[in-house]
Amino acid sequence: MSLTGPVVDLDTGAVIARPAIVDSSGYLRAAPLPMVLDLPVHVVLSGAGALAPLHEALRRSARHPREAILLLTGPFGQADRPMIKVQLDGLRNLGYLLGFAGLGAESVPLDMIADAAPYLLALAPEVVARIPRDHRASAVARAVVSLARGVGAHVLAPAIEYEAQLAAVRGCEVRLAHGPLLAPGPDGLVRVPLPAVEDEPAISLGPRVQELLLPAVTLPAEAKAEEVVAAFGHEPSITSVILVDEYQRPKFSLDRSRFLLSFAARYGHALHGAKPARRLADPPRTVPRTTPAIAAMQAAGRDSGRVYDDLVVIDELNRCLGIVRVSDLIRQLTAVKG
């Protein structure tokens, strides 16, 4: 599966990731948002050395593995499983977000998907194409959604071309999508058709924040303020930038509205541009990935001045896994009460 456009959150219309391209000089060309790269099975089976160009491309582009979602593509046999497992464990330990493509069509053992702790499960394009007219394809999609919920992953519907497809995948409770229908317009903005009332997905009770997780836009803790301005200016859907240390632990949080307001003032760029961005930052509001939505909402409300700031989701080692938007928490809890 090859992505040709942005990955879009169907609930909010926000772009959360973009495809990455390695140019002839070995640099990764991608927006400040997290990037998605296909990882063919045959490359994984070639050993750790075959992945060295990927690591080098990230290093040369000043990007961290936590900013890359690697989608494993292609089927593999029973004899390949030990090597696949070792390689995926190594990539996850380096910080890469993992995913599997072709779900519903390619032969990927379900227990291996669960063991790999994936961030993303991408449906096969041929399954997505059949969903509007074939209840069997819908059953496959719902099964993948159920699996994803059990392992804390997101589901991606690729190659969305028509509104009927979009409505159908929404009906299967798929949240992420990409394809020609969701391509940016002439102004660079993505416009997601609104769902019909009857197509609104049912919300499960008591979701954990990892089920609402979105990739974070991160910069090193010593980043200059002008670097943060560039990140915010590149993509209007970025609501925060998280400053992290060398171990990807969150140190500072920069809210889009407050940060850019500092630059809108007279002489704002001259005062702040070349200086460390942390001067304008707040402490990150962190929540463990297993935190229930209600508890996360309580954490968001403890500081009345930052009620709508993004929450930073962390793992057991205090590393940044991504963000949760308070608007998503409100939407979930409102649906539960309704």
N, C-alpha and C positions, 0 to 999 in steps of 0.2 A: 504494500500500500504506500503510495507516495502522495504526500500532502502538497497541494499547490496553493493553498490559501490559509487564512487564519483559522485557529480553533476558537469557536465562539461559545460562550455560556448562554444557553437558550433562555434561562431565567432572567438574566440581566441585560443581555445584548453585549456584554463586555468581551473583548478579545483577550484571551488568557495565554495564548501561545502562538508562535508562528513557525513555519517550516524554516530550517536552516540549510544553507548551501555552502559547500566548501569550494572556494574559488581556486584558480590555477596556482596562486601563490601559497595555498595552504591555510588561508584564513577563513573562518566561519563568518558568513554574512547573514546577520539576523538582527532583528530589533532588540531593544533592551529587555523585552519580554522573554520568558522562557522559550526555548526552541525545541522543536520535535525533529528527530532524525530517525530514519529507518535503519535497522540493524539486521542485515540478512543472517539467517541461521548458519550459512556456510562460513561467514566471517567468524562467528563465535566458535565454530568447530575447528577453525584453523589455529586456535591457541591465543594466548595473551599477546603475543607479538603482533598479531593481525590487528589488534585494537590500539596499538601504539600510535598510528596516525591520528586516530580520533582524539586521544589524550593530548597529542602535540598541537592539533588544530585548536582545541579549547585553550591550551596554555598560550599560544601565540595570539589568540583573540581576546585574552584577558577575561575569559569566562570560566565559571566554576562548574564542575559536574552537576551540582544541585540545580543548575539552570538548564539542564538538558534532559529531555524525556526520550529515552531510547526505545523504539518500537521494534520488537523482535518479529521478523517477517519470514514466512516460509515454513513448511512442515518439517518434522524431524522424526526419526525412528526411535524405537526402544533403546537401541545400542548407543544412541547419542545423548541420552538423558544425563549420565554422570558428568560428561564434559560440559553440557549446557548448564547444569546446576552449579558447578564450580565457577564457571565464567560469570554467570549472573550474580552469584554471591559476591564475587570480587568487584563487579561493577557497582553493586548496591553499597558495598563497604566504602567505595571511593566517593559515594555521594550521588551517583546518577539515579534519576527516577526511571523506573522500568515500566514497560508496557508490552502487550501482545497484540498483534494485528491479525486480522482474518478470522476473528471469532465467529463460529457458526458455519465455517466452510473448511478451514484448515484444521489439520489434526494436531491439536495441542492438548496434552493430558490435563484434565482439570486439577488433579492433585499437584502438578508442577506449577500451574498458575497460582494456586493458593500458597505454595511454599515460596514462590518468588516475591511475595509481598508487592505486587505491582501497583503502580499509581494509576495506570490507564489500561483499559481493555477496549480495543477498537473492533467493532463489528465488521464483518466482511462486506464490501460494497454490494455484492450480489444479493446478500440478505437484506440490506437496506432498500435496494431497488424493489424487492418483492413485498415488503411489509404492507404497503397500502392496499394490495389486492389479494394477499395470501395469508390466511390466519396462521398457517404453519410457520411462516417466517416470523410473524409477530410472536409466536410462542418461543422461538429460538432467541429472539431479542430479549424477551422478558426473562428467560432463563439466565442469559448473560448478566442482565441487570441484577437479578437475585444473587448470582455468584459474586458480582462486584460489591454489593452491599455487605456480604459476608466477610470479604477480605479487605474492606476499606478502600476500594478503588472507584474510579470514575469510568463511565462508559462513553465512548465516542462513536457517533454515527457519521461515517465518511460519505463523500460524494453526494451530498444533498443537492438535487437539481430543481425540485418542484415543491410548491407549498403542501401538496398532498403527502409527500414524503416527510416533510417537516412535521406536519400534524400527526402522522402515524408514529414517528419515533418519539414524539412528545407523549403520545398515548401509551407508549411502552416505558415511560418514565426515564428516557435517556436525556441527559442534561447537556452534553457537549456535542457539537457537530461542526462539520466544515463541508465546503463544496461550493459550486457555482452560485447557488442561491444566496449564499452568505458572503460572497465576494465584496470587498470594499467598493463603494461608489466613486464617482469622479472626485468627490471631496475627501476621499480617503476613509470615510466612516462606514461601518457595517450597520445595516438595518435589518433587524430580525422581525419577520411578520408576527403579529400578535396572535396568540392562540385563541380559538373559540372557547367560550366558557365551558362547554362540555368536554373539551380536550385537556383541561387543567389536570396535571397528574395528582394522584392521591399521595399524601405525605405520610411516611411512617412515623410512629410515635417515638419520641426520645432519641433523635439521631445524635451520634457523636460528631464532634467538630471535624474529625478526619473525613467524614462523609460530605462535608461542605467545603473541603479544602480547595483553595486555588493556589497556583504557583505564585510565589512572591518575586517581586523585582528587587534584587539585592545588589548592593555595592559595598566595596570594602569600607571598614569603619573610618579610614582616613580620607575618604573621597572628598573632593572639593564640591562646594555648593553648585558651581556651574555644571558639574557632571550630573547632579540630581536634576537641575533645570532641563538639561538635554534629555534625560530619561522621561521626565514628565511631558516634555514637549513633543516627543516622538509618537506617543500613543495616548489619546484622550481617556482611555478606559483604565489607565494606571491610577489607582487611588492612593497608593503609598509606596514608599521606597524604604527598605529595611537595610540598615547598615550592619554588617556582620564582621566578625573577626576571622582569622585564618582557618578556624575550625567550623565556620558557618554558624556560630552562635550569635544570636541577635544582640546588638549592643545599643542601637538607637533606632527610632522610628520617625519617619518624616511623612506627615499627612499632606496630601496634595494641596488642599485649599489654604491651610495656614502657611505652608512653605512658600507657595507662589505669591501669596499676599505680601510676604516680606519683600519680594522682588518687585511688586507692583508699586511700592512706595517710592518716593523721589530718592534718587541715588541708590536704590536698592541693589542693583547689580554691582555698582562700584563698592558698596559697603560689604557685600557678602560673597560675590562671585568667586574670587580666588582664595577664599578662606575655607576651612573645614566645614562641611555641611553639618557636622554634629553640633555646631554652635546654635543651630536653629532647630535641633531635634528634641524629641521627647524620649523618655525611657520606653522601651517596647512593652506592650501589654501582652504577656505570653500566657498561653493555656496549653496544657498537655493534650496530645492528640485524642485521648480517650474521654475528654471532658464532654458531658452532655450539653445540648444546646441551651437548656435552661440555666445551667451553671455558668456557661460562657456569657449569656446575656446578663447575668448578675455581675460578672466580672467587668463587663463593658460599662455598666451603670455606676461603678464605684467612683469614677471621676466625672462629674457633671460637665466639665469643659471638654472632655474627649469621648463623649458617649458614642459617637459614630466613627471613631477611629478604627481602622482594621485591627483585628486581633492576630497575633503571631502564634502560629501553632508550632510546638516544639516536640522533639522526640525524647527518649529516655536519657540521651546525652546532651540535652539542651540545645540541639541543633535545629535550625530553622527548617521546617518542612514546607511551609507556605503560609498563607493568610486565610482568615475567614472574615468576610464582610458582615458587619452588623445588620445590614439590610437583609442578608440571607437568613440570619438568625430570626429576625422579626417575621419574615415571610413564613419560615417553618413553624414558629410558635403560633402565629395567627391561624395557620391552616389547621393546626392541632386543636386549637380552641373552637374553630368553626365546625 
